[in-house]
Amino acid sequence: YLRRRQSLSYIYTNELGRIFDKGLKVPFTVSHSTYPRIVLLFLRGEVSIETMVILDDFLGFTNKFDKYYENDIIWPRISKKIGKYRPFLKYDKPKMKNILKNVMTK
């Protein structure tokens, strides 16, 4: 836990590279046949809960997914986990926002 907290910006940067390697809109595109890319990466363990919380703070994707997947089995659990983890995650917002801008402009 301490190792992840101390290297949060490094982990966040690497995971953003994985999330946005196919384009900016692809990770958040919802469909009936599959989950959005960001959810699939989280379920595979390629994206951490910390990155999910930080991205949701900036982009607010959980509200959209909550409405779309309200009758789903898996998404409500993930959304609940993100919401419960949020108060415990302390991070440098301007630094993380800057990292997100840099990754999105590449």
Order of alpha helices (4+ residues) and beta strands (2+ residues): alpha-alpha-alpha-alpha-alpha-alpha-alpha
